[in-house]
Amino acid sequence: MAELFAYTDGACSGNPGPGGWGVLMHAKEGASVVKERELKGGEARTTNNRMELLAAINALESLTRPSRITVVTDSAYVKNGVTGWIHGWKRNGWKTAAKKPVKNVELWQRLDEAQKRHEVTWEWVKGHAGHPENERADELARAGMAPFKPDAA
C-alpha cells in the first residue's frame, strides 16, 4: 500500500498582501513516487499564516477517502498549532491562554475538521533549505499568488 505525503507551503507578498498556497502530494511505495499531484491557489489580500493554513487544509480536503498521510510543513505556526495549541483553544471556546480570540479561527476550525477524517502525522522541515519537495511546494505557492500580484495584469 502506498504511503501518502503532502508537502505544503504558503507565500505572501507583503503581510498582508497578495498570497498563495501550494501542495505537492506524493503517493510513495518504498522510496519511489508512484503518483504525484500538485495543488495551488491564492487570495488578493491575505497573510502568510493564512496561506500556510490553507495549504494544509486543501491537502487534507483533496483526499476523497479517509487516509493515512504525513503532512510536511515549514510552518511552525501550523505544526505547533495543530499538534498542540488547538487542544487548549477548543477547551477554552477558541480563546487563547490570554483569553483573546484565536486568530484565523475559521481556518483552524476547518483544519481541525479536515484532519478528523484521516490519520495525520505532522512533520516540520526548515524552509528554503534545499528540501526538494518543500521547494516545489514553495514554487506552487508563488504560482498560486501570481494572479493576485499587482503586476499580474
Helices and strands as residue ranges (DSSP letters): E 3-12, E 17-29, E 32-46, H 48-61, E 68-73, H 76-80, I 81-85, H 86-91, H 105-116, E 119-124, H 132-145, G 146-148, G 150-152
